[in-house]
């Protein structure tokens, strides 16, 4: 298994208040990339929201392949959004992409 850092972009179409963002961050805490070497050195936050209500989720995922990691990250993101009271209409997501691989291979 390899640890991947996956980036999932999205947009809060109706905005998202501080409480919603806090619930979303709590739901994603198990996938926080700070536990990886990349997350520590680059200070990757699990949720980053821009002034225009676009956001980026950065998730740490264990998987055998990059496509599996992307699918798992998307599943985690969808689940966390639902737990925070959002759905695909109020927080549509873009494609999940691998933005880092944390392995022991040097």
KELOLUM-330507 format. One line per 8 residues: number of its first residue (from 1); their letters; for each residue z, x, y of N, C-alpha, C. Coordinates in Angstrom, 2 decimals, decimal comma, padded with zeros to 5 digits. Example, Ala and Ser with C-alpha at 12.3 -4.5 7.8 and 13.67 -1.06 7.14 Angstrom:
BEGIN
1) as) 007,80 013,19 -005,69 007,80 012,30 -004,50 007,80 013,20 -003,30; 007,08 012,85 -002,25 007,14 013,67 -001,06 007,87 012,90 000,03
***
This chain:
BEGIN
1) xxxxxxxx) 000,00 000,84 -001,18 000,00 000,00 000,00 000,00 000,88 001,24; -000,67 000,38 002,23 -000,75 001,07 003,51 -000,22 000,14 004,59; 000,40 000,73 005,59 000,86 -000,05 006,73 -000,21 -000,02 007,81; -000,66 -001,20 008,21 -001,67 -001,35 009,26 -001,02 -001,95 010,49; -001,47 -001,54 011,65 -001,13 -002,23 012,88 -002,37 -003,05 013,23; -002,17 -004,36 013,32 -003,25 -005,30 013,57 -003,04 -005,92 014,93; -004,11 -006,01 015,71 -004,06 -006,65 017,02 -004,77 -007,99 016,92; -004,10 -009,03 017,40 -004,66 -010,38 017,42 -004,59 -010,89 018,87
9) xxxxxxxx) -005,75 -011,08 019,52 -005,74 -011,59 020,89 -005,70 -013,11 020,90; -005,29 -013,67 022,02 -005,26 -015,12 022,16 -005,10 -015,52 023,61; -005,07 -016,83 023,83 -004,91 -017,38 025,17 -003,98 -018,58 025,10; -003,00 -018,60 025,99 -002,17 -019,79 026,14 -002,93 -020,72 027,08; -003,53 -021,77 026,55 -004,37 -022,66 027,36 -003,55 -023,56 028,27; -002,31 -023,83 027,89 -001,45 -024,68 028,72 -000,28 -023,88 029,28; -000,39 -022,57 029,25 000,72 -021,73 029,67 001,77 -021,69 028,57; 002,70 -020,76 028,73 003,81 -020,66 027,77 005,00 -020,11 028,52
17) xxxxxxxx) 006,04 -020,90 028,59 007,24 -020,51 029,32 008,03 -019,43 028,60; 009,08 -018,98 029,25 009,91 -017,91 028,70 010,53 -018,30 027,36; 010,95 -019,56 027,21 011,55 -019,99 025,94 010,53 -019,93 024,81; 009,32 -020,39 025,07 008,26 -020,36 024,06 007,93 -018,93 023,67; 007,82 -018,06 024,64 007,53 -016,66 024,37 008,65 -016,01 023,57; 009,89 -016,35 023,89 011,04 -015,80 023,16 011,02 -016,27 021,70; 010,73 -017,56 021,48 010,65 -018,09 020,10 009,53 -017,39 019,33; 008,39 -017,19 019,99 007,26 -016,53 019,35 007,63 -015,08 018,98
25) xxxxxxxx) 008,25 -014,38 019,90 008,65 -012,99 019,63 009,66 -012,92 018,49; 010,62 -013,84 018,46 011,60 -013,87 017,37 010,92 -014,12 016,03; 009,96 -015,04 016,01 009,25 -015,35 014,77 008,47 -014,15 014,25; 008,00 -013,32 015,16 007,18 -012,17 014,78 008,00 -010,89 014,56; 009,29 -010,94 014,82 010,12 -009,74 014,72 009,96 -008,99 013,40; 009,87 -009,67 012,24 009,70 -008,90 010,99 008,41 -008,06 010,95; 007,42 -008,42 011,74 006,15 -007,69 011,76 006,03 -006,78 012,98; 007,15 -006,50 013,66 007,15 -005,68 014,86 006,63 -004,27 014,54
33) xxxxxxxx) 005,63 -003,81 015,27 005,05 -002,48 014,98 005,93 -001,31 015,39; 007,06 -001,56 016,05 007,95 -000,45 016,44 008,46 000,31 015,23; 008,41 -000,29 014,06 008,86 000,38 012,84 007,87 001,38 012,30; 006,68 001,45 012,88 005,68 002,42 012,44 005,70 003,64 013,36; 005,13 004,72 012,91 005,04 005,92 013,76 004,23 005,60 015,03; 003,17 004,83 014,90 002,34 004,48 016,06 003,12 003,61 017,03; 003,83 002,64 016,51 004,58 001,73 017,36 005,67 002,43 018,14; 006,30 003,39 017,51 007,35 004,14 018,19 006,77 005,04 019,27
41) xxxxxxxx) 005,72 005,78 018,93 005,18 006,74 019,88 004,40 006,08 021,01; 003,77 004,95 020,73 002,96 004,28 021,74 003,66 003,08 022,35; 004,89 002,81 021,92 005,68 001,69 022,43 004,91 000,37 022,38; 004,43 000,04 021,19 003,67 -001,19 020,98 004,61 -002,38 020,88; 004,46 -003,34 021,76 005,25 -004,56 021,71 004,55 -005,58 020,83; 005,33 -006,40 020,15 004,77 -007,42 019,28 004,03 -008,49 020,09; 004,47 -008,76 021,32 003,82 -009,76 022,18 003,67 -009,18 023,58; 002,44 -009,23 024,08 002,16 -008,80 025,44 001,36 -009,92 026,10
49) xxxxxxxx) 001,88 -010,47 027,21 001,21 -011,58 027,90 000,75 -011,09 029,27; -000,51 -011,38 029,58 -001,10 -011,01 030,87 -000,96 -012,14 031,88; -001,19 -011,83 033,14 -001,05 -012,82 034,21 -002,00 -014,01 034,05; -003,13 -013,82 033,38 -004,09 -014,90 033,21 -003,84 -015,74 031,94; -002,65 -015,58 031,34 -002,23 -016,30 030,13 -002,94 -015,86 028,86; -003,71 -014,76 028,92 -004,19 -014,17 027,67 -003,03 -013,36 027,10; -003,03 -013,19 025,80 -001,96 -012,43 025,17 -002,49 -011,60 024,02; -001,69 -010,65 023,62 -002,01 -009,80 022,48 -000,80 -009,75 021,58
57) xxxxxxxx) -001,03 -010,01 020,30 -000,01 -009,83 019,28 -000,33 -008,54 018,54; 000,65 -007,68 018,39 000,47 -006,46 017,60 001,45 -006,54 016,44; 000,89 -006,56 015,23 001,69 -006,80 014,04 001,55 -005,67 013,04; 002,64 -005,32 012,41 002,65 -004,34 011,34 002,56 -005,10 010,02; 001,57 -004,73 009,21 001,31 -005,45 007,96 001,08 -004,44 006,83; 001,72 -004,68 005,70 001,48 -003,88 004,48 000,36 -004,55 003,70; -000,66 -003,77 003,33 -001,77 -004,33 002,55 -002,52 -003,22 001,83; -003,32 -003,61 000,85 -004,14 -002,65 000,10 -005,39 -002,26 000,87
65) xxxxxxxx) -005,92 -003,19 001,67 -007,16 -002,93 002,40 -007,07 -003,50 003,81; -007,93 -003,01 004,68 -007,95 -003,50 006,07 -008,27 -005,00 006,13; -009,26 -005,51 005,39 -009,51 -006,95 005,45 -008,30 -007,79 005,02; -007,58 -007,32 003,99 -006,37 -008,04 003,58 -005,32 -008,01 004,68; -005,19 -006,88 005,35 -004,21 -006,75 006,44 -004,58 -007,68 007,59; -005,86 -007,77 007,92 -006,30 -008,66 009,00 -006,00 -010,11 008,67; -006,26 -010,52 007,43 -005,98 -011,90 007,02 -004,49 -012,19 007,06; -003,68 -011,25 006,59 -002,22 -011,45 006,60 -001,69 -011,52 008,03
73) xxxxxxxx) -002,20 -010,68 008,91 -001,77 -010,73 010,32 -002,13 -012,06 010,94; -003,31 -012,56 010,65 -003,74 -013,85 011,19 -002,83 -014,97 010,67; -002,47 -014,89 009,38 -001,57 -015,89 008,79 -000,20 -015,83 009,47; 000,32 -014,63 009,67 001,62 -014,47 010,34 001,56 -015,00 011,77; 000,48 -014,71 012,48 000,34 -015,16 013,86 000,28 -016,69 013,92; -000,53 -017,29 013,06 -000,64 -018,75 013,04 000,71 -019,40 012,76; 001,44 -018,87 011,79 002,74 -019,41 011,43 003,74 -019,28 012,58; 003,77 -018,12 013,22 004,70 -017,91 014,34 004,36 -018,82 015,52
81) xxxxxxxx) 003,09 -019,02 015,79 002,70 -019,92 016,88 003,16 -021,35 016,59; 003,01 -021,80 015,35 003,47 -023,15 014,98 004,99 -023,26 015,14; 005,73 -022,22 014,71 007,18 -022,23 014,87 007,60 -022,30 016,33; 006,76 -021,75 017,21 007,06 -021,76 018,64 006,57 -023,04 019,32; 006,00 -023,97 018,53 005,54 -025,24 019,09 004,12 -025,19 019,62; 003,35 -024,19 019,22 001,97 -024,05 019,67 001,03 -024,26 018,49; -000,24 -024,51 018,80 -001,23 -024,67 017,74 -002,55 -024,05 018,20; -003,61 -024,23 017,41 -004,90 -023,62 017,72 -005,53 -024,18 019,00
89) xxxxxxxx) -005,05 -025,30 019,49 -005,56 -025,88 020,74 -004,82 -025,31 021,95; -003,52 -025,11 021,82 -002,71 -024,62 022,94 -002,60 -023,09 022,98; -002,97 -022,44 021,87 -002,94 -020,97 021,82 -004,00 -020,47 020,83; -005,28 -020,67 021,17 -006,33 -020,20 020,26 -006,30 -018,68 020,13; -006,59 -018,23 018,91 -006,58 -016,80 018,61 -007,99 -016,27 018,46; -008,16 -015,02 018,82 -009,42 -014,32 018,58 -009,36 -013,62 017,23; -010,37 -012,81 016,93 -010,38 -012,12 015,63 -009,31 -011,04 015,55; -008,70 -010,94 014,38 -007,72 -009,89 014,12 -008,47 -008,60 013,81
97) xxxxxxxx) -008,01 -007,50 014,39 -008,65 -006,20 014,15 -007,61 -005,12 013,89; -007,97 -004,17 013,05 -007,11 -003,02 012,78 -007,14 -002,11 014,00; -005,97 -001,80 014,53 -005,90 -000,87 015,65 -005,10 000,38 015,31; -004,61 000,44 014,08 -003,90 001,63 013,65 -003,58 001,58 012,17; -003,50 002,75 011,55 -003,13 002,86 010,15 -002,02 003,88 010,07; -000,91 003,50 009,47 000,25 004,38 009,34 000,41 004,69 007,86; -000,07 005,86 007,46 000,05 006,24 006,06 000,54 007,68 005,98; 000,87 008,11 004,80 001,34 009,48 004,60 000,19 010,46 004,45
105) xx) -001,03 009,98 004,48 -002,20 010,83 004,36 -002,36 011,62 005,65; -002,54 012,88 005,55 -002,68 013,73 006,74 -004,02 014,41 006,75
***
